[in-house]
Amino acid sequence: MVNRRFRKLAVAATAGALLATGVAAVPAQASAGLDRQALRQSLDAVHEAGMYGIYSQVRDGAATWQGAAGVADVKTRRPVTPNMVHRIGSITKTFTSVAVLQQVANGKVELDAPVGRYVPDLLPGERGQQITVRMLLNHTSHIADYIPSAFPSLLEPSGKSLDDNRFRTFAASDLVKMGVDAPATGQPGATPGIYSNTNYVLAGLLLEKVTGVPAEQYITRNVIRKAGLRNTSFPRTPFIPGAHSKAYESWYGLIDPPKDYSVYNMSWGGTAGAMVSTMDDLNRFYRALLRGELIGPAELGEMQKTVPVQGISPTYGLGLYAVDLPCGRFWGHDGGVFGMGTQSLATPDGNRQLSFGINLMKYQRLDDTEPHPIDVANYQYLMLATCGPDAARTAKSTQLPFMPFQTDSFTVKGR
């Protein structure tokens, strides 16, 4: 029987990780410089607060700092390193959106055309005519997320589905059907949007239809390689390619001790969340995107037209969201899969950048009434890395929004 209290608390993916909402932005983007000692100490503080391992890269113009703190394996105590390959979860959505917008530029896709024009078999009837490509990319389609159907035990609550699906291969069309068959979350186009992984798996299938090649192949050739990324891919096996950390999932204390899910068949994430990358590659990608090297100014402008999306951002565009921090606006995305979380942010000119990955997820508890120490330390690191020491000092006395990392499963609010 489903625990009613847990069902009420569980919401379909997502909460924006550690990002303050309502902070006033200043008009100018002044460089904060790189205080390497402070960055090192702040990253260490995240590990000391309880995070198993964290790795990060910060860029300021031509200057780069990278570091790591903690362990990649809690048994062997093998340390994490800055260049580890990492599951990036929903940051995959930015890559998928760029690929679709390349087809918009090529004239093969119209953003405001009905999805049914391209994939009538996947979204038939009236909904296929009402829901546009833009609505998929900005999560205003109100197609339900497939996660509850793919991982049903998460509502019980139980981690059983995580183990059951470890080596299961999901067909993308089956994931879409799960979402389409579930009750809609609202009327197509209505705001706020509701974040749904189904949108981006469907966008991947649409991309496949108009290009004639598998979506992962198209994204690899025309987005990943175009950006010059060497350690970013859609893994072909359940294993993470290259040197990597383990991925520890706690599921709000229900998996105790946290279990390693680094070996996992990521077909359940597909073009919504299956990619791996490094922090260096993520910074390279977002800098290339924001500087117009992957799509033209018109298409980038479309990506940056935002709407409110419930649970993740009041300023969500097309696979990209904006965050207003004390030193100005940053663009990027975050992601979470079982055992790994990621955040990547960049100023509009791509000059100041932050990417970091963690290897312990949902360490919070359902009955927590205060922010977890990891969240506080991570938020302070984020502020230091983006806006500099003054902002980080202010953050220490600022009330932290109690929001866990965004995850491509369910997010549980501890209130």
C-alpha positions as CSV (number, residue, x, y, z in Angstrom):
1,M,0.0,0.0,0.0
2,V,1.4,3.5,-0.9
3,N,2.3,5.6,2.1
4,R,-0.1,8.6,1.7
5,R,2.2,11.0,3.5
6,F,5.1,10.1,1.2
7,R,2.9,10.3,-1.9
8,K,2.0,13.9,-0.8
9,L,5.6,14.8,-0.3
10,A,6.9,13.1,-3.5
11,V,6.7,15.4,-6.5
12,A,7.8,14.6,-10.1
13,A,11.4,15.7,-10.8
14,T,12.7,18.4,-9.6
15,A,13.9,21.0,-7.3
16,G,16.7,23.4,-8.3
17,A,19.8,22.6,-6.3
18,L,21.1,25.0,-3.8
19,L,20.2,28.1,-5.8
20,A,18.8,31.0,-3.9
21,T,15.5,32.3,-5.4
22,G,14.7,36.0,-5.0
23,V,18.3,37.2,-4.6
24,A,18.7,40.6,-6.2
25,A,21.0,40.7,-9.3
26,V,23.3,43.6,-10.0
27,P,23.3,45.0,-13.5
28,A,27.0,44.5,-14.2
29,Q,28.9,41.3,-14.3
30,A,32.1,42.2,-12.5
31,S,34.9,39.6,-12.4
32,A,35.3,38.0,-9.0
33,G,38.7,36.6,-9.8
34,L,39.9,33.2,-8.5
35,D,40.8,33.0,-4.9
36,R,42.4,29.6,-5.1
37,Q,43.0,29.1,-1.4
38,A,39.4,30.1,-0.5
39,L,38.0,27.8,-3.3
40,R,40.2,24.9,-1.9
41,Q,39.0,25.5,1.6
42,S,35.3,25.8,0.6
43,L,35.4,22.6,-1.4
44,D,37.0,20.8,1.6
45,A,34.2,22.2,3.8
46,V,31.6,20.4,1.6
47,H,33.3,17.1,2.2
48,E,33.7,17.9,5.9
49,A,30.0,18.5,6.1
50,G,29.3,14.9,5.1
51,M,29.6,14.8,1.3
52,Y,31.6,11.7,0.3
53,G,33.2,13.3,-2.7
54,I,33.0,16.5,-4.7
55,Y,35.0,17.7,-7.8
56,S,34.8,21.0,-9.5
57,Q,36.2,23.4,-12.0
58,V,35.8,27.2,-11.9
59,R,36.7,29.5,-14.8
60,D,37.2,33.3,-14.9
61,G,38.2,34.3,-18.4
62,A,41.4,32.5,-19.3
63,A,42.1,31.6,-15.7
64,T,41.0,28.1,-14.5
65,W,41.0,26.5,-11.1
66,Q,39.9,22.9,-10.4
67,G,39.9,20.8,-7.3
68,A,38.4,17.8,-5.5
69,A,37.7,16.8,-2.0
70,G,36.8,13.5,-0.4
71,V,36.6,9.9,-1.6
72,A,35.4,8.1,-4.7
73,D,35.0,4.8,-2.8
74,V,34.0,4.7,0.9
75,K,35.5,1.3,1.4
76,T,38.9,1.7,-0.2
77,R,39.1,5.5,0.5
78,R,40.3,6.1,-3.0
79,P,40.3,9.8,-3.4
80,V,38.2,11.8,-5.9
81,T,40.1,13.8,-8.6
82,P,39.0,16.9,-10.6
83,N,38.8,15.2,-14.0
84,M,36.6,12.2,-13.1
85,V,33.9,11.2,-15.6
86,H,30.5,11.8,-14.0
87,R,26.8,11.1,-14.8
88,I,25.3,14.5,-15.5
89,G,21.6,13.6,-15.5
90,S,19.3,16.4,-16.7
91,I,22.2,18.5,-18.1
92,T,21.7,16.1,-21.0
93,K,18.6,18.2,-21.7
94,T,20.7,21.2,-22.8
95,F,22.5,19.0,-25.3
96,T,19.2,17.6,-26.7
97,S,17.7,21.1,-26.9
98,V,20.7,22.4,-28.8
99,A,20.4,19.5,-31.3
100,V,16.7,20.3,-31.9
101,L,17.5,24.0,-32.4
102,Q,20.0,23.1,-35.0
103,Q,17.2,21.5,-36.9
104,V,15.1,24.6,-36.3
105,A,18.0,26.6,-38.0
106,N,18.0,24.0,-40.8
107,G,14.3,24.5,-41.4
108,K,13.4,20.9,-40.6
109,V,11.7,21.7,-37.3
110,E,9.4,24.6,-36.3
111,L,9.3,25.4,-32.6
112,D,5.7,26.4,-32.6
113,A,4.5,23.5,-34.9
114,P,2.5,20.7,-33.3
115,V,4.5,17.7,-32.2
116,G,2.0,15.5,-34.1
117,R,3.4,16.8,-37.4
118,Y,6.7,15.0,-36.7
119,V,5.8,12.0,-34.6
120,P,2.0,11.4,-35.0
121,D,2.3,7.8,-33.8
122,L,3.9,8.9,-30.4
123,L,1.5,11.7,-29.6
124,P,-1.7,11.0,-31.6
125,G,-5.0,12.8,-31.7
126,E,-5.8,16.2,-30.3
127,R,-2.9,16.4,-27.9
128,G,-0.5,15.9,-30.8
129,Q,-2.0,19.0,-32.4
130,Q,-2.1,21.1,-29.2
131,I,1.4,20.4,-27.9
132,T,4.2,22.2,-29.8
133,V,7.9,21.5,-30.0
134,R,8.5,24.5,-27.8
135,M,6.2,23.1,-25.1
136,L,8.4,20.0,-24.9
137,L,11.5,21.9,-24.5
138,N,10.2,24.4,-21.9
139,H,8.1,21.8,-20.0
140,T,4.8,23.4,-20.7
141,S,3.4,20.4,-22.5
142,H,2.0,19.0,-19.3
143,I,2.7,15.5,-20.4
144,A,3.3,13.5,-17.2
145,D,6.7,12.2,-16.2
146,Y,7.2,8.5,-16.9
147,I,9.3,8.0,-13.7
148,P,6.4,6.8,-11.5
149,S,5.6,4.1,-13.9
150,A,9.2,3.1,-14.5
151,F,10.1,3.1,-10.8
152,P,6.9,2.4,-9.0
153,S,8.4,1.5,-5.6
154,L,9.6,5.0,-5.1
155,L,6.1,6.0,-4.0
156,E,5.8,3.3,-1.4
157,P,8.5,4.5,-0.4
158,S,11.1,1.9,-1.2
159,G,14.3,1.6,-3.3
160,K,13.3,-1.8,-4.7
161,S,12.8,-0.4,-8.2
162,L,16.3,0.9,-8.3
163,D,17.6,-2.6,-7.9
164,D,15.0,-4.2,-10.2
165,N,15.9,-1.8,-13.0
166,R,19.7,-1.8,-12.7
167,F,20.2,-3.8,-15.9
168,R,16.8,-3.3,-17.5
169,T,16.7,-1.8,-21.0
170,F,13.9,0.7,-21.6
171,A,12.8,1.5,-25.1
172,A,12.4,5.3,-25.5
173,S,9.0,4.8,-27.1
174,D,7.8,2.8,-24.1
175,L,9.0,5.6,-21.7
176,V,7.0,8.1,-23.8
177,K,3.9,5.9,-23.7
178,M,4.1,5.7,-19.9
179,G,4.1,9.5,-19.7
180,V,1.4,10.0,-22.4
181,D,-0.9,7.4,-20.8
182,A,-0.7,9.0,-17.4
183,P,-3.1,11.8,-16.5
184,A,-2.0,15.2,-17.9
185,T,-0.6,17.7,-15.4
186,G,-2.5,20.6,-17.0
187,Q,-3.5,22.1,-20.3
188,P,-0.8,22.3,-23.0
189,G,1.0,25.6,-22.9
190,A,-0.2,26.5,-19.4
191,T,2.3,28.1,-17.0
192,P,3.8,27.3,-14.7
193,G,5.1,24.3,-16.6
194,I,5.6,21.0,-14.9
195,Y,9.1,19.4,-15.3
196,S,8.8,16.1,-17.0
197,N,11.5,13.8,-18.4
198,T,9.0,12.5,-20.9
199,N,9.3,15.8,-22.8
200,Y,13.0,15.2,-23.6
201,V,12.7,11.6,-24.5
202,L,10.0,12.6,-26.9
203,A,12.2,15.4,-28.2
204,G,14.9,12.9,-28.8
205,L,12.6,10.7,-30.9
206,L,11.4,13.7,-32.8
207,L,15.1,14.5,-33.5
208,E,15.6,11.0,-34.7
209,K,12.6,11.2,-37.1
210,V,13.7,14.4,-38.8
211,T,17.4,13.5,-39.1
212,G,17.1,9.9,-39.9
213,V,19.7,8.8,-37.4
214,P,19.5,7.8,-33.7
215,A,19.3,10.9,-31.5
216,E,22.3,9.9,-29.4
217,Q,24.4,9.6,-32.6
218,Y,23.2,13.0,-33.9
219,I,24.0,14.7,-30.6
220,T,27.4,13.1,-30.5
221,R,28.4,14.2,-34.0
222,N,26.8,17.6,-34.1
223,V,26.9,18.9,-30.5
224,I,29.5,17.0,-28.5
225,R,32.1,16.9,-31.2
226,K,31.3,20.4,-32.4
227,A,32.0,21.7,-28.9
228,G,35.3,19.9,-28.9
229,L,34.4,17.7,-25.9
230,R,36.6,14.6,-25.3
231,N,35.1,13.0,-22.3
232,T,31.3,13.4,-22.9
233,S,29.2,10.6,-24.3
234,F,26.1,8.4,-24.1
235,P,27.7,5.3,-22.6
236,R,26.9,2.1,-24.5
237,T,27.0,-0.1,-21.4
238,P,25.9,0.2,-17.8
239,F,29.5,1.2,-16.9
240,I,30.9,4.7,-16.7
241,P,33.8,5.0,-19.2
242,G,37.0,6.3,-17.8
243,A,38.2,7.1,-14.3
244,H,35.1,7.8,-12.2
245,S,33.7,7.8,-8.7
246,K,31.1,5.4,-7.3
247,A,27.6,6.8,-7.0
248,Y,26.0,6.5,-3.6
249,E,22.2,6.8,-3.2
250,S,20.6,7.3,0.3
251,W,17.0,8.0,-0.9
252,Y,16.4,10.2,2.1
253,G,17.7,7.6,4.6
254,L,15.6,4.8,3.3
255,I,18.7,3.1,1.8
256,D,21.1,2.8,4.8
257,P,23.9,2.7,4.3
258,P,23.8,4.4,0.9
259,K,24.2,2.0,-2.0
260,D,26.5,2.3,-5.0
261,Y,24.6,2.7,-8.3
262,S,27.5,3.7,-10.5
263,V,26.9,0.6,-12.7
264,Y,23.5,1.2,-14.1
265,N,21.7,0.8,-17.4
266,M,20.8,4.4,-18.2
267,S,18.3,3.7,-21.0
268,W,15.7,5.0,-18.5
269,G,17.2,8.5,-18.9
270,G,18.0,8.5,-22.6
271,T,18.0,12.0,-24.2
272,A,16.6,13.4,-21.0
273,G,19.4,12.3,-18.7
274,A,21.8,9.5,-19.7
275,M,25.0,11.4,-20.6
276,V,28.3,11.4,-18.8
277,S,30.9,14.2,-18.9
278,T,33.6,15.9,-16.9
279,M,33.5,19.3,-15.2
280,D,36.0,20.7,-17.7
281,D,33.9,19.5,-20.6
282,L,30.7,21.0,-19.1
283,N,32.4,24.4,-18.8
284,R,33.6,24.1,-22.4
285,F,30.1,23.2,-23.6
286,Y,28.3,26.0,-21.9
287,R,30.9,28.5,-22.9
288,A,30.7,27.4,-26.6
289,L,26.9,27.5,-26.4
290,L,26.6,31.0,-24.9
291,R,29.2,32.4,-27.3
292,G,27.3,31.2,-30.3
293,E,29.5,28.4,-31.4
294,L,26.9,25.6,-31.5
295,I,23.8,27.5,-32.6
296,G,23.1,30.9,-34.1
297,P,22.0,34.0,-32.2
298,A,18.4,33.6,-33.2
299,E,18.3,30.0,-31.8
300,L,20.2,31.0,-28.6
301,G,17.6,33.8,-28.2
302,E,14.8,31.2,-28.3
303,M,16.6,29.1,-25.7
304,Q,16.7,32.1,-23.4
305,K,13.0,32.9,-23.6
306,T,11.9,31.7,-20.2
307,V,8.7,30.6,-18.4
308,P,8.2,29.5,-14.8
309,V,8.5,25.8,-14.4
310,Q,7.3,24.4,-11.1
311,G,9.9,23.0,-8.8
312,I,13.0,23.9,-10.8
313,S,13.2,27.5,-11.9
314,P,11.0,30.6,-12.4
315,T,13.2,31.3,-15.5
316,Y,13.3,28.1,-17.5
317,G,14.0,28.4,-21.2
318,L,14.6,25.6,-23.7
319,G,16.8,23.1,-21.8
320,L,18.5,26.0,-20.1
321,Y,17.6,28.1,-17.0
322,A,18.7,31.4,-15.6
323,V,19.7,32.1,-12.0
324,D,20.0,35.7,-10.7
325,L,22.8,35.9,-8.1
326,P,24.2,38.9,-6.3
327,C,26.9,39.4,-9.0
328,G,24.4,39.0,-11.9
329,R,22.7,36.5,-14.1
330,F,24.0,33.0,-14.8
331,W,22.7,30.4,-17.3
332,G,23.0,26.6,-17.0
333,H,21.3,23.5,-15.7
334,D,21.6,20.9,-13.0
335,G,21.0,17.2,-12.9
336,G,20.7,14.3,-10.6
337,V,20.6,10.5,-11.1
338,F,20.8,7.8,-8.5
339,G,24.0,8.5,-6.6
340,M,25.3,11.5,-8.6
341,G,24.4,15.2,-8.8
342,T,25.8,17.9,-11.0
343,Q,25.5,21.7,-11.3
344,S,26.8,23.9,-14.2
345,L,26.4,27.7,-14.4
346,A,27.9,30.4,-16.6
347,T,27.6,34.1,-17.1
348,P,25.8,35.2,-20.3
349,D,29.2,35.8,-22.0
350,G,30.6,32.5,-20.8
351,N,33.4,34.3,-19.0
352,R,32.7,33.2,-15.4
353,Q,31.8,29.5,-15.0
354,L,31.3,26.9,-12.3
355,S,30.7,23.1,-12.7
356,F,30.7,20.6,-9.8
357,G,29.7,17.0,-9.3
358,I,28.9,15.1,-6.1
359,N,28.7,11.3,-5.4
360,L,26.1,11.1,-2.6
361,M,22.5,11.9,-3.3
362,K,19.4,12.5,-1.3
363,Y,21.3,12.6,2.0
364,Q,18.6,14.7,3.5
365,R,15.9,13.2,5.8
366,L,12.1,13.6,5.4
367,D,11.8,15.0,8.9
368,D,14.5,17.6,8.5
369,T,13.4,21.0,9.5
370,E,16.7,22.8,8.9
371,P,18.9,22.8,5.8
372,H,21.4,19.9,5.8
373,P,25.0,21.0,6.6
374,I,26.0,19.7,3.2
375,D,23.5,22.0,1.5
376,V,24.8,25.0,3.5
377,A,28.4,24.2,2.7
378,N,27.6,23.6,-1.0
379,Y,25.7,26.8,-1.3
380,Q,28.6,28.8,0.2
381,Y,30.9,27.1,-2.3
382,L,28.6,28.0,-5.2
383,M,28.5,31.6,-4.1
384,L,32.2,31.8,-3.7
385,A,32.9,30.2,-7.1
386,T,30.4,32.4,-9.0
387,C,30.5,35.7,-7.2
388,G,33.6,35.7,-5.0
389,P,34.5,36.0,-1.3
390,D,32.2,38.9,-0.5
391,A,29.1,37.0,-1.7
392,A,30.2,33.8,0.1
393,R,30.5,35.7,3.4
394,T,27.1,37.2,2.9
395,A,25.7,33.7,2.1
396,K,26.8,32.5,5.6
397,S,24.2,34.7,7.2
398,T,21.5,34.3,4.5
399,Q,18.7,31.8,5.0
400,L,19.3,29.0,2.6
401,P,16.2,27.8,0.6
402,F,15.6,24.3,1.7
403,M,15.7,22.5,-1.6
404,P,17.5,19.2,-2.5
405,F,19.4,18.6,-5.6
406,Q,17.3,18.3,-8.7
407,T,16.9,14.6,-9.6
408,D,15.7,12.7,-12.6
409,S,13.5,10.8,-10.3
410,F,11.3,12.1,-7.5
411,T,12.2,14.9,-5.2
412,V,10.9,14.9,-1.7
413,K,10.6,18.2,0.2
414,G,11.3,17.9,3.9
415,R,8.4,20.0,5.0
